[in-house]
């Protein structure tokens, strides 16, 4: 995973148009890709897309942005992200590990929440 793929990943989480977002999910994730964090454990593009839509519905005025950490080697990347209003400190911060397949699509995402509102 490189910085360009991270940008596409975050853009997918920020895309509000359902058709565009689904096309982005299909391009970014392997068909049987998984996404697991403390609040979700899903498999497949449809379920990943539904998870993203649910997060957007829960936080309609928030957007994802890259955090301070990005490190990658082989088919693995780890990175931090922030979720919050555009012009304010992010109330939610997380850390993800993404594993790519041989086609440079995401096979697995393992997510952790480092900061959440009380």
C-alpha positions, 0 to 999 in steps of 0.5 A: 500500500502506498500513499496514493492507495491510502488517499483512495481509501480515505476518499472512499470513506468520504464519498457520499454518493452511493453509486460512486462510493460502491464503484470505489469500494469495488475498485479498492477492495478484493471481492471477499475483502474483510473489514474488522474494527471494534464495532464491525466485522464484515466480509465482501464489498457489499457489506463493506459499502454498507458499513461505510454508509452506516458510519456516514449516517452516524456522523453526517458532518464529519470527514476522514483525513489522514493522521500522522502515521503511515508505514508500509512494506510488502503487502501491508500498511499501517496508518492513522486517521482522524474523523471529525469536522473539517475545521476542528480537532477530530473527536475520533482517531483510529489506527488501521492495518491493511493487507493487500492481495497480489492485485493491489486490492485490499484483502483485509483491514484491521481497525482500532479506535484510539480516541472516541467521544465519551 
